[in-house]
């Protein structure tokens, strides 16, 4: 698993560096992945969740 890396720019404050890091972590979906793996999910529940996600996405495009 790759860890997001953010380098401190010249004259950049720690707060802006932290904001960039947080944004990068959110974009890569790391937090949602950790929450998803936090507990065991039965295959039937996983299947239902995926189907619900598909329905939501198809409703957005319509």
N, CA, C, O and CB atoms as a CASP TS submission, in Angstrom:
PFRMAT TS
TARGET T0000
AUTHOR 0000-0000-0000
METHOD Language model
MODEL 1
PARENT N/A
ATOM      1  N   UNK     1       0.842  -1.181   0.000  1.00  0.00           N
ATOM      2  CA  UNK     1       0.000   0.000   0.000  1.00  0.00           C
ATOM      3  C   UNK     1       0.880   1.234   0.000  1.00  0.00           C
ATOM      4  O   UNK     1       1.813   1.341   0.795  1.00  0.00           O
ATOM      5  CB  UNK     1      -0.954   0.004   1.211  1.00  0.00           C
ATOM      6  N   UNK     2       0.585   2.154  -0.882  1.00  0.00           N
ATOM      7  CA  UNK     2       1.366   3.373  -0.971  1.00  0.00           C
ATOM      8  C   UNK     2       0.854   4.411   0.012  1.00  0.00           C
ATOM      9  O   UNK     2      -0.353   4.577   0.191  1.00  0.00           O
ATOM     10  CB  UNK     2       1.335   3.926  -2.389  1.00  0.00           C
ATOM     11  N   UNK     3       1.781   5.100   0.640  1.00  0.00           N
ATOM     12  CA  UNK     3       1.445   6.153   1.587  1.00  0.00           C
ATOM     13  C   UNK     3       1.511   7.484   0.839  1.00  0.00           C
ATOM     14  O   UNK     3       2.498   7.750   0.152  1.00  0.00           O
ATOM     15  CB  UNK     3       2.412   6.142   2.829  1.00  0.00           C
ATOM     16  N   UNK     4       0.485   8.324   0.955  1.00  0.00           N
ATOM     17  CA  UNK     4       0.530   9.615   0.275  1.00  0.00           C
ATOM     18  C   UNK     4       1.677  10.462   0.828  1.00  0.00           C
ATOM     19  O   UNK     4       1.907  10.520   2.036  1.00  0.00           O
ATOM     20  CB  UNK     4      -0.816  10.359   0.429  1.00  0.00           C
ATOM     21  N   UNK     5       2.370  11.100  -0.070  1.00  0.00           N
ATOM     22  CA  UNK     5       3.530  11.889   0.321  1.00  0.00           C
ATOM     23  C   UNK     5       3.334  13.336  -0.112  1.00  0.00           C
ATOM     24  O   UNK     5       2.952  13.607  -1.251  1.00  0.00           O
ATOM     25  CB  UNK     5       4.823  11.307  -0.290  1.00  0.00           C
ATOM     26  N   UNK     6       3.600  14.261   0.805  1.00  0.00           N
ATOM     27  CA  UNK     6       3.490  15.681   0.522  1.00  0.00           C
ATOM     28  C   UNK     6       4.760  16.334   1.030  1.00  0.00           C
ATOM     29  O   UNK     6       5.141  16.138   2.184  1.00  0.00           O
ATOM     30  CB  UNK     6       2.212  16.312   1.179  1.00  0.00           C
ATOM     31  N   UNK     7       5.410  17.099   0.193  1.00  0.00           N
ATOM     32  CA  UNK     7       6.655  17.761   0.588  1.00  0.00           C
ATOM     33  C   UNK     7       6.390  19.224   0.927  1.00  0.00           C
ATOM     34  O   UNK     7       5.560  19.885   0.304  1.00  0.00           O
ATOM     35  CB  UNK     7       7.711  17.653  -0.535  1.00  0.00           C
ATOM     36  N   UNK     8       7.112  19.710   1.925  1.00  0.00           N
ATOM     37  CA  UNK     8       6.976  21.089   2.369  1.00  0.00           C
ATOM     38  C   UNK     8       7.622  22.019   1.355  1.00  0.00           C
ATOM     39  O   UNK     8       8.805  21.887   1.043  1.00  0.00           O
ATOM     40  CB  UNK     8       7.606  21.283   3.762  1.00  0.00           C
ATOM     41  N   UNK     9       6.833  22.963   0.839  1.00  0.00           N
ATOM     42  CA  UNK     9       7.351  23.917  -0.123  1.00  0.00           C
ATOM     43  C   UNK     9       8.118  25.034   0.550  1.00  0.00           C
ATOM     44  O   UNK     9       8.036  25.206   1.766  1.00  0.00           O
ATOM     45  CB  UNK     9       6.231  24.488  -0.943  1.00  0.00           C
ATOM     46  N   UNK    10       8.848  25.780  -0.220  1.00  0.00           N
ATOM     47  CA  UNK    10       9.637  26.902   0.290  1.00  0.00           C
ATOM     48  C   UNK    10       8.708  27.966   0.866  1.00  0.00           C
ATOM     49  O   UNK    10       7.868  28.513   0.153  1.00  0.00           O
ATOM     50  CB  UNK    10      10.526  27.504  -0.827  1.00  0.00           C
ATOM     51  N   UNK    11       8.859  28.258   2.148  1.00  0.00           N
ATOM     52  CA  UNK    11       8.048  29.286   2.794  1.00  0.00           C
ATOM     53  C   UNK    11       6.604  28.871   3.050  1.00  0.00           C
ATOM     54  O   UNK    11       5.760  29.726   3.320  1.00  0.00           O
ATOM     55  CB  UNK    11       8.058  30.517   1.962  1.00  0.00           C
ATOM     56  N   UNK    12       6.305  27.592   2.970  1.00  0.00           N
ATOM     57  CA  UNK    12       4.936  27.105   3.176  1.00  0.00           C
ATOM     58  C   UNK    12       4.715  26.819   4.660  1.00  0.00           C
ATOM     59  O   UNK    12       5.599  26.289   5.333  1.00  0.00           O
ATOM     60  CB  UNK    12       4.665  25.825   2.325  1.00  0.00           C
ATOM     61  N   UNK    13       3.551  27.167   5.159  1.00  0.00           N
ATOM     62  CA  UNK    13       3.252  26.922   6.566  1.00  0.00           C
ATOM     63  C   UNK    13       2.861  25.463   6.770  1.00  0.00           C
ATOM     64  O   UNK    13       2.475  24.762   5.835  1.00  0.00           O
ATOM     65  CB  UNK    13       2.127  27.857   7.056  1.00  0.00           C
ATOM     66  N   UNK    14       2.973  25.032   8.016  1.00  0.00           N
ATOM     67  CA  UNK    14       2.613  23.660   8.349  1.00  0.00           C
ATOM     68  C   UNK    14       1.122  23.430   8.139  1.00  0.00           C
ATOM     69  O   UNK    14       0.713  22.345   7.726  1.00  0.00           O
ATOM     70  CB  UNK    14       3.004  23.339   9.796  1.00  0.00           C
ATOM     71  N   UNK    15       0.302  24.452   8.423  1.00  0.00           N
ATOM     72  CA  UNK    15      -1.150  24.312   8.268  1.00  0.00           C
ATOM     73  C   UNK    15      -1.529  24.033   6.818  1.00  0.00           C
ATOM     74  O   UNK    15      -2.375  23.178   6.555  1.00  0.00           O
ATOM     75  CB  UNK    15      -1.863  25.576   8.759  1.00  0.00           C
ATOM     76  N   UNK    16      -0.911  24.746   5.868  1.00  0.00           N
ATOM     77  CA  UNK    16      -1.231  24.507   4.454  1.00  0.00           C
ATOM     78  C   UNK    16      -0.727  23.133   4.008  1.00  0.00           C
ATOM     79  O   UNK    16      -1.363  22.462   3.195  1.00  0.00           O
ATOM     80  CB  UNK    16      -0.615  25.612   3.566  1.00  0.00           C
ATOM     81  N   UNK    17       0.410  22.727   4.545  1.00  0.00           N
ATOM     82  CA  UNK    17       0.931  21.392   4.246  1.00  0.00           C
ATOM     83  C   UNK    17      -0.036  20.327   4.749  1.00  0.00           C
ATOM     84  O   UNK    17      -0.308  19.349   4.052  1.00  0.00           O
ATOM     85  CB  UNK    17       2.328  21.193   4.881  1.00  0.00           C
ATOM     86  N   UNK    18      -0.552  20.517   5.956  1.00  0.00           N
ATOM     87  CA  UNK    18      -1.498  19.569   6.535  1.00  0.00           C
ATOM     88  C   UNK    18      -2.788  19.526   5.731  1.00  0.00           C
ATOM     89  O   UNK    18      -3.357  18.450   5.547  1.00  0.00           O
ATOM     90  CB  UNK    18      -1.797  19.932   7.988  1.00  0.00           C
ATOM     91  N   UNK    19      -3.268  20.676   5.244  1.00  0.00           N
ATOM     92  CA  UNK    19      -4.482  20.717   4.414  1.00  0.00           C
ATOM     93  C   UNK    19      -4.262  19.952   3.110  1.00  0.00           C
ATOM     94  O   UNK    19      -5.128  19.189   2.679  1.00  0.00           O
ATOM     95  CB  UNK    19      -4.887  22.183   4.111  1.00  0.00           C
ATOM     96  N   UNK    20      -3.103  20.157   2.483  1.00  0.00           N
ATOM     97  CA  UNK    20      -2.810  19.432   1.240  1.00  0.00           C
ATOM     98  C   UNK    20      -2.758  17.933   1.478  1.00  0.00           C
ATOM     99  O   UNK    20      -3.269  17.154   0.674  1.00  0.00           O
ATOM    100  CB  UNK    20      -1.485  19.908   0.638  1.00  0.00           C
ATOM    101  N   UNK    21      -2.134  17.522   2.597  1.00  0.00           N
ATOM    102  CA  UNK    21      -2.046  16.101   2.924  1.00  0.00           C
ATOM    103  C   UNK    21      -3.434  15.515   3.145  1.00  0.00           C
ATOM    104  O   UNK    21      -3.746  14.442   2.629  1.00  0.00           O
ATOM    105  CB  UNK    21      -1.174  15.887   4.169  1.00  0.00           C
ATOM    106  N   UNK    22      -4.269  16.215   3.910  1.00  0.00           N
ATOM    107  CA  UNK    22      -5.625  15.740   4.180  1.00  0.00           C
ATOM    108  C   UNK    22      -6.414  15.599   2.895  1.00  0.00           C
ATOM    109  O   UNK    22      -7.120  14.608   2.708  1.00  0.00           O
ATOM    110  CB  UNK    22      -6.346  16.687   5.135  1.00  0.00           C
ATOM    111  N   UNK    23      -6.306  16.574   2.007  1.00  0.00           N
ATOM    112  CA  UNK    23      -7.019  16.520   0.728  1.00  0.00           C
ATOM    113  C   UNK    23      -6.548  15.336  -0.105  1.00  0.00           C
ATOM    114  O   UNK    23      -7.356  14.653  -0.734  1.00  0.00           O
ATOM    115  CB  UNK    23      -6.822  17.826  -0.056  1.00  0.00           C
ATOM    116  N   UNK    24      -5.248  15.095  -0.109  1.00  0.00           N
ATOM    117  CA  UNK    24      -4.697  13.984  -0.888  1.00  0.00           C
ATOM    118  C   UNK    24      -5.180  12.633  -0.344  1.00  0.00           C
ATOM    119  O   UNK    24      -5.503  11.728  -1.112  1.00  0.00           O
ATOM    120  CB  UNK    24      -3.159  14.038  -0.878  1.00  0.00           C
ATOM    121  N   UNK    25      -5.225  12.509   0.978  1.00  0.00           N
ATOM    122  CA  UNK    25      -5.711  11.278   1.606  1.00  0.00           C
ATOM    123  C   UNK    25      -7.171  11.046   1.241  1.00  0.00           C
ATOM    124  O   UNK    25      -7.565   9.916   0.951  1.00  0.00           O
ATOM    125  CB  UNK    25      -5.544  11.342   3.141  1.00  0.00           C
ATOM    126  N   UNK    26      -7.978  12.108   1.254  1.00  0.00           N
ATOM    127  CA  UNK    26      -9.390  11.977   0.908  1.00  0.00           C
ATOM    128  C   UNK    26      -9.567  11.604  -0.557  1.00  0.00           C
ATOM    129  O   UNK    26     -10.414  10.771  -0.882  1.00  0.00           O
ATOM    130  CB  UNK    26     -10.134  13.273   1.210  1.00  0.00           C
ATOM    131  N   UNK    27      -8.782  12.208  -1.448  1.00  0.00           N
ATOM    132  CA  UNK    27      -8.898  11.914  -2.875  1.00  0.00           C
ATOM    133  C   UNK    27      -8.534  10.471  -3.183  1.00  0.00           C
ATOM    134  O   UNK    27      -9.130   9.853  -4.066  1.00  0.00           O
ATOM    135  CB  UNK    27      -8.014  12.850  -3.679  1.00  0.00           C
ATOM    136  N   UNK    28      -7.565   9.935  -2.467  1.00  0.00           N
ATOM    137  CA  UNK    28      -7.146   8.562  -2.720  1.00  0.00           C
ATOM    138  C   UNK    28      -8.055   7.548  -2.033  1.00  0.00           C
ATOM    139  O   UNK    28      -7.898   6.343  -2.232  1.00  0.00           O
ATOM    140  CB  UNK    28      -5.718   8.363  -2.260  1.00  0.00           C
ATOM    141  N   UNK    29      -8.998   8.019  -1.231  1.00  0.00           N
ATOM    142  CA  UNK    29      -9.975   7.134  -0.615  1.00  0.00           C
ATOM    143  C   UNK    29      -9.432   6.280   0.504  1.00  0.00           C
ATOM    144  O   UNK    29      -9.969   5.207   0.776  1.00  0.00           O
ATOM    145  CB  UNK    29     -10.552   6.261  -1.636  1.00  0.00           C
ATOM    146  N   UNK    30      -8.390   6.727   1.152  1.00  0.00           N
ATOM    147  CA  UNK    30      -7.752   5.931   2.199  1.00  0.00           C
ATOM    148  C   UNK    30      -8.645   5.829   3.432  1.00  0.00           C
ATOM    149  O   UNK    30      -8.763   4.756   4.025  1.00  0.00           O
ATOM    150  CB  UNK    30      -6.396   6.539   2.578  1.00  0.00           C
ATOM    151  N   UNK    31      -9.273   6.937   3.821  1.00  0.00           N
ATOM    152  CA  UNK    31     -10.103   6.936   5.019  1.00  0.00           C
ATOM    153  C   UNK    31     -11.304   6.017   4.841  1.00  0.00           C
ATOM    154  O   UNK    31     -11.636   5.247   5.743  1.00  0.00           O
ATOM    155  CB  UNK    31     -10.567   8.357   5.352  1.00  0.00           C
ATOM    156  N   UNK    32     -11.956   6.091   3.687  1.00  0.00           N
ATOM    157  CA  UNK    32     -13.110   5.222   3.454  1.00  0.00           C
ATOM    158  C   UNK    32     -12.693   3.755   3.404  1.00  0.00           C
ATOM    159  O   UNK    32     -13.443   2.879   3.835  1.00  0.00           O
ATOM    160  CB  UNK    32     -13.819   5.612   2.150  1.00  0.00           C
ATOM    161  N   UNK    33     -11.500   3.486   2.880  1.00  0.00           N
ATOM    162  CA  UNK    33     -10.988   2.114   2.834  1.00  0.00           C
ATOM    163  C   UNK    33     -10.745   1.582   4.243  1.00  0.00           C
ATOM    164  O   UNK    33     -11.056   0.428   4.535  1.00  0.00           O
ATOM    165  CB  UNK    33      -9.689   2.050   2.010  1.00  0.00           C
ATOM    166  N   UNK    34     -10.196   2.411   5.104  1.00  0.00           N
ATOM    167  CA  UNK    34      -9.935   1.992   6.490  1.00  0.00           C
ATOM    168  C   UNK    34     -11.251   1.721   7.203  1.00  0.00           C
ATOM    169  O   UNK    34     -11.369   0.738   7.934  1.00  0.00           O
ATOM    170  CB  UNK    34      -9.120   3.072   7.254  1.00  0.00           C
ATOM    171  N   UNK    35     -12.245   2.588   6.995  1.00  0.00           N
ATOM    172  CA  UNK    35     -13.551   2.368   7.622  1.00  0.00           C
ATOM    173  C   UNK    35     -14.191   1.084   7.112  1.00  0.00           C
ATOM    174  O   UNK    35     -14.815   0.347   7.875  1.00  0.00           O
ATOM    175  CB  UNK    35     -14.482   3.560   7.358  1.00  0.00           C
ATOM    176  N   UNK    36     -14.033   0.823   5.825  1.00  0.00           N
ATOM    177  CA  UNK    36     -14.632  -0.375   5.235  1.00  0.00           C
ATOM    178  C   UNK    36     -13.991  -1.639   5.796  1.00  0.00           C
ATOM    179  O   UNK    36     -14.674  -2.640   6.010  1.00  0.00           O
ATOM    180  CB  UNK    36     -14.492  -0.348   3.708  1.00  0.00           C
ATOM    181  N   UNK    37     -12.701  -1.598   6.033  1.00  0.00           N
ATOM    182  CA  UNK    37     -11.984  -2.771   6.531  1.00  0.00           C
ATOM    183  C   UNK    37     -12.019  -2.879   8.054  1.00  0.00           C
ATOM    184  O   UNK    37     -11.444  -3.809   8.619  1.00  0.00           O
ATOM    185  CB  UNK    37     -10.547  -2.733   6.060  1.00  0.00           C
ATOM    186  N   UNK    38     -12.675  -1.954   8.711  1.00  0.00           N
ATOM    187  CA  UNK    38     -12.688  -1.930  10.169  1.00  0.00           C
ATOM    188  C   UNK    38     -13.399  -3.101  10.807  1.00  0.00           C
ATOM    189  O   UNK    38     -13.144  -3.408  11.971  1.00  0.00           O
ATOM    190  CB  UNK    38     -13.315  -0.684  10.635  1.00  0.00           C
ATOM    191  N   UNK    39     -14.282  -3.765  10.084  1.00  0.00           N
ATOM    192  CA  UNK    39     -15.007  -4.901  10.631  1.00  0.00           C
ATOM    193  C   UNK    39     -15.331  -5.859   9.495  1.00  0.00           C
ATOM    194  O   UNK    39     -15.330  -5.474   8.326  1.00  0.00           O
ATOM    195  CB  UNK    39     -16.301  -4.445  11.366  1.00  0.00           C
ATOM    196  N   UNK    40     -15.606  -7.103   9.845  1.00  0.00           N
ATOM    197  CA  UNK    40     -15.914  -8.104   8.831  1.00  0.00           C
ATOM    198  C   UNK    40     -17.301  -7.854   8.260  1.00  0.00           C
ATOM    199  O   UNK    40     -18.254  -7.579   8.989  1.00  0.00           O
ATOM    200  CB  UNK    40     -15.820  -9.525   9.418  1.00  0.00           C
ATOM    201  N   UNK    41     -17.392  -7.956   6.955  1.00  0.00           N
ATOM    202  CA  UNK    41     -18.662  -7.760   6.280  1.00  0.00           C
ATOM    203  C   UNK    41     -19.008  -9.051   5.534  1.00  0.00           C
ATOM    204  O   UNK    41     -18.228  -9.535   4.714  1.00  0.00           O
ATOM    205  CB  UNK    41     -18.603  -6.535   5.304  1.00  0.00           C
ATOM    206  N   UNK    42     -20.175  -9.593   5.830  1.00  0.00           N
ATOM    207  CA  UNK    42     -20.577 -10.835   5.181  1.00  0.00           C
ATOM    208  C   UNK    42     -20.711 -10.596   3.678  1.00  0.00           C
ATOM    209  O   UNK    42     -21.060  -9.492   3.261  1.00  0.00           O
ATOM    210  CB  UNK    42     -21.911 -11.368   5.776  1.00  0.00           C
ATOM    211  N   UNK    43     -20.440 -11.614   2.860  1.00  0.00           N
ATOM    212  CA  UNK    43     -20.535 -11.455   1.410  1.00  0.00           C
ATOM    213  C   UNK    43     -21.914 -10.988   0.948  1.00  0.00           C
ATOM    214  O   UNK    43     -22.013 -10.219  -0.008  1.00  0.00           O
ATOM    215  CB  UNK    43     -20.197 -12.756   0.735  1.00  0.00           C
ATOM    216  N   UNK    44     -22.978 -11.441   1.613  1.00  0.00           N
ATOM    217  CA  UNK    44     -24.317 -11.018   1.200  1.00  0.00           C
ATOM    218  C   UNK    44     -24.515  -9.520   1.443  1.00  0.00           C
ATOM    219  O   UNK    44     -25.123  -8.831   0.625  1.00  0.00           O
ATOM    220  CB  UNK    44     -25.392 -11.826   1.954  1.00  0.00           C
ATOM    221  N   UNK    45     -24.007  -9.025   2.554  1.00  0.00           N
ATOM    222  CA  UNK    45     -24.115  -7.594   2.869  1.00  0.00           C
ATOM    223  C   UNK    45     -23.274  -6.775   1.882  1.00  0.00           C
ATOM    224  O   UNK    45     -23.687  -5.708   1.429  1.00  0.00           O
ATOM    225  CB  UNK    45     -23.659  -7.316   4.334  1.00  0.00           C
ATOM    226  N   UNK    46     -22.103  -7.292   1.567  1.00  0.00           N
ATOM    227  CA  UNK    46     -21.221  -6.608   0.625  1.00  0.00           C
ATOM    228  C   UNK    46     -21.894  -6.495  -0.747  1.00  0.00           C
ATOM    229  O   UNK    46     -21.828  -5.450  -1.395  1.00  0.00           O
ATOM    230  CB  UNK    46     -19.872  -7.355   0.505  1.00  0.00           C
ATOM    231  N   UNK    47     -22.535  -7.571  -1.177  1.00  0.00           N
ATOM    232  CA  UNK    47     -23.231  -7.594  -2.462  1.00  0.00           C
ATOM    233  C   UNK    47     -24.371  -6.571  -2.475  1.00  0.00           C
ATOM    234  O   UNK    47     -24.543  -5.841  -3.451  1.00  0.00           O
ATOM    235  CB  UNK    47     -23.777  -9.008  -2.754  1.00  0.00           C
ATOM    236  N   UNK    48     -25.146  -6.524  -1.389  1.00  0.00           N
ATOM    237  CA  UNK    48     -26.256  -5.569  -1.304  1.00  0.00           C
ATOM    238  C   UNK    48     -25.747  -4.129  -1.341  1.00  0.00           C
ATOM    239  O   UNK    48     -26.357  -3.270  -1.979  1.00  0.00           O
ATOM    240  CB  UNK    48     -27.069  -5.807  -0.021  1.00  0.00           C
ATOM    241  N   UNK    49     -24.632  -3.863  -0.660  1.00  0.00           N
ATOM    242  CA  UNK    49     -24.065  -2.511  -0.645  1.00  0.00           C
ATOM    243  C   UNK    49     -23.610  -2.104  -2.042  1.00  0.00           C
ATOM    244  O   UNK    49     -23.824  -0.966  -2.460  1.00  0.00           O
ATOM    245  CB  UNK    49     -22.884  -2.428   0.344  1.00  0.00           C
ATOM    246  N   UNK    50     -22.979  -3.035  -2.770  1.00  0.00           N
ATOM    247  CA  UNK    50     -22.526  -2.726  -4.125  1.00  0.00           C
ATOM    248  C   UNK    50     -23.700  -2.458  -5.062  1.00  0.00           C
ATOM    249  O   UNK    50     -23.641  -1.549  -5.890  1.00  0.00           O
ATOM    250  CB  UNK    50     -21.677  -3.870  -4.671  1.00  0.00           C
ATOM    251  N   UNK    51     -24.759  -3.242  -4.932  1.00  0.00           N
ATOM    252  CA  UNK    51     -25.944  -3.033  -5.768  1.00  0.00           C
ATOM    253  C   UNK    51     -26.585  -1.679  -5.470  1.00  0.00           C
ATOM    254  O   UNK    51     -27.033  -0.990  -6.387  1.00  0.00           O
ATOM    255  CB  UNK    51     -26.966  -4.163  -5.546  1.00  0.00           C
ATOM    256  N   UNK    52     -26.630  -1.297  -4.200  1.00  0.00           N
ATOM    257  CA  UNK    52     -27.193   0.001  -3.825  1.00  0.00           C
ATOM    258  C   UNK    52     -26.346   1.136  -4.399  1.00  0.00           C
ATOM    259  O   UNK    52     -26.882   2.149  -4.848  1.00  0.00           O
ATOM    260  CB  UNK    52     -27.288   0.128  -2.288  1.00  0.00           C
ATOM    261  N   UNK    53     -25.036   0.965  -4.384  1.00  0.00           N
ATOM    262  CA  UNK    53     -24.146   1.974  -4.957  1.00  0.00           C
ATOM    263  C   UNK    53     -24.374   2.107  -6.455  1.00  0.00           C
ATOM    264  O   UNK    53     -24.398   3.219  -6.982  1.00  0.00           O
ATOM    265  CB  UNK    53     -22.682   1.621  -4.676  1.00  0.00           C
ATOM    266  N   UNK    54     -24.541   0.982  -7.145  1.00  0.00           N
ATOM    267  CA  UNK    54     -24.813   1.008  -8.587  1.00  0.00           C
ATOM    268  C   UNK    54     -26.110   1.745  -8.879  1.00  0.00           C
ATOM    269  O   UNK    54     -26.185   2.554  -9.803  1.00  0.00           O
ATOM    270  CB  UNK    54     -24.881  -0.418  -9.150  1.00  0.00           C
ATOM    271  N   UNK    55     -27.144   1.449  -8.066  1.00  0.00           N
ATOM    272  CA  UNK    55     -28.448   2.124  -8.261  1.00  0.00           C
ATOM    273  C   UNK    55     -28.323   3.625  -8.041  1.00  0.00           C
ATOM    274  O   UNK    55     -28.873   4.416  -8.808  1.00  0.00           O
ATOM    275  CB  UNK    55     -29.513   1.544  -7.300  1.00  0.00           C
ATOM    276  N   UNK    56     -27.610   4.013  -7.010  1.00  0.00           N
ATOM    277  CA  UNK    56     -27.431   5.449  -6.749  1.00  0.00           C
ATOM    278  C   UNK    56     -26.705   6.138  -7.903  1.00  0.00           C
ATOM    279  O   UNK    56     -27.101   7.221  -8.332  1.00  0.00           O
ATOM    280  CB  UNK    56     -26.650   5.661  -5.440  1.00  0.00           C
ATOM    281  N   UNK    57     -25.643   5.508  -8.405  1.00  0.00           N
ATOM    282  CA  UNK    57     -24.881   6.107  -9.507  1.00  0.00           C
ATOM    283  C   UNK    57     -25.699   6.187 -10.780  1.00  0.00           C
ATOM    284  O   UNK    57     -25.607   7.167 -11.519  1.00  0.00           O
ATOM    285  CB  UNK    57     -23.613   5.316  -9.766  1.00  0.00           C
ATOM    286  N   UNK    58     -26.507   5.152 -11.047  1.00  0.00           N
ATOM    287  CA  UNK    58     -27.324   5.187 -12.269  1.00  0.00           C
ATOM    288  C   UNK    58     -28.418   6.242 -12.156  1.00  0.00           C
ATOM    289  O   UNK    58     -28.798   6.837 -13.164  1.00  0.00           O
ATOM    290  CB  UNK    58     -27.951   3.804 -12.545  1.00  0.00           C
ATOM    291  N   UNK    59     -28.932   6.486 -10.953  1.00  0.00           N
ATOM    292  CA  UNK    59     -29.936   7.533 -10.764  1.00  0.00           C
ATOM    293  C   UNK    59     -29.340   8.920 -10.945  1.00  0.00           C
ATOM    294  O   UNK    59     -30.035   9.830 -11.397  1.00  0.00           O
ATOM    295  CB  UNK    59     -30.564   7.417  -9.383  1.00  0.00           C
ATOM    296  N   UNK    60     -28.081   9.101 -10.606  1.00  0.00           N
ATOM    297  CA  UNK    60     -27.416  10.403 -10.759  1.00  0.00           C
ATOM    298  C   UNK    60     -27.272  10.757 -12.238  1.00  0.00           C
ATOM    299  O   UNK    60     -27.463  11.911 -12.622  1.00  0.00           O
ATOM    300  CB  UNK    60     -26.025  10.390 -10.074  1.00  0.00           C
ATOM    301  N   UNK    61     -26.935   9.772 -13.067  1.00  0.00           N
ATOM    302  CA  UNK    61     -26.703  10.030 -14.487  1.00  0.00           C
ATOM    303  C   UNK    61     -28.019  10.255 -15.233  1.00  0.00           C
ATOM    304  O   UNK    61     -28.033  10.925 -16.266  1.00  0.00           O
ATOM    305  CB  UNK    61     -25.934   8.864 -15.118  1.00  0.00           C
ATOM    306  N   UNK    62     -29.109   9.711 -14.729  1.00  0.00           N
ATOM    307  CA  UNK    62     -30.410   9.842 -15.415  1.00  0.00           C
ATOM    308  C   UNK    62     -31.008  11.202 -15.242  1.00  0.00           C
ATOM    309  O   UNK    62     -32.095  11.468 -15.756  1.00  0.00           O
ATOM    310  CB  UNK    62     -31.382   8.810 -14.912  1.00  0.00           C
TER
END
